[in-house]
Amino acid sequence: MTNKFPCYPRAPSKELVALLKSGEFLRPLIDLNKREVRGLRLDVHFRADDWVAVYCGLANILKVRLSPTKETIEVTAAETYSQQCQALFCERPVGDPGFGEALDAYIDVLEVEPRYTEGEGRVQLNWSKEANYWATLDREAELSYGTTDRLMRYVNCSEVVDAREELARTINADDKTWKKLNQDEKPRKLDLLACGREGKLVLIEVKPDVSKYYAPIQLLHYVWEWSMALRDNSHLLAELQVLIDKRAELGLSAASVRLIGGIRPVVAIGEGGGSEETRRRYNKVLEVVNGHLPPEVSQMEIWRHRNGKPVRLC
């Protein structure tokens, strides 16, 4: 069935929520949100069709699905991880007393390559766990359109094309050599989706430092996609609110917040401040992008970690 409007069907069912509550069969999955691997806290999120996904930095180390019959669970991971503790990875009946022990054994021996846990992986985790300025809903966020072509309908809009063309002219007019701007680059999944304390949807693109100065133009794709998806679509807001509430109920978010609409675009970077020249280029890109945002969207925010604390730069 084709969706009339974009949707976000990642909230867990009431049956899955019941199994994830304190003292219940799948509660060990929620408790992973406070466990660490390679000095990095794990990150638990929901996926469509009652999947629970667990991340270590950029690596998806575990997926658990409650079956449609609600009688069994499927435990999977990429072979790189599943071969480290094969006893965990199988279909199990709901209530299997060996699940929690097998899960602990897996986390105790798990090895994840540093390329997934350092750099952008560590930065993304830190911003995902941020609780003072927004409540994280999801990572690798992607709207669902049924059988509709997402890129054709919602991403290749004229404002994004115009912004890329204006940026190309800006680069050509500069007396410095810039990294090549890929005019055909298409977005994949938004790094982080969150709800601000004021009730706006926060779209977050994560980069390790300001050397990735094309980040604002990448985020512009998502801003237009989500802006167009939210217009006259109260069902999407309601779906997102359910996800917010379920995360809060299970303790994955500090508190439930009320999503009232509107978008805040955010580029979130790590500790690296970059050179003066890099910052100059970043500001030029940002200036172009801010001129092509949807009229209802406020200017793009840049956040950075400084001595371990979030600081808004603009």
Secondary structure, DSSP 4 states (H G I P E B T S, - for coil): ---SS-B---SPPHHHHHHHSTTSTTHHHHHGGG-EETTEE-EEEEETTTEEEEEETTEEEEEEEE-TTSSEEEEE--HHHHTTSGGG-SEEETT-TTHHHHHHHHHHH----HHHHSTHHHHHHHHHT--SSEEEEEEEE--B-TTS-HIIIIIS-HHHHHHHHHHHHHHHHSSSPPPPP-TT-----EEEEEEETTS-EEEEEEEEETT-TTHHHHHHHHHHHHHHHHTT-HHHHHHHHHHHHHHHHHTSSSS-----S-EEEEEEEEEE---HHHHHHHHHHHHHHHTTS-TTSPPPEEEEEETTEEEE--
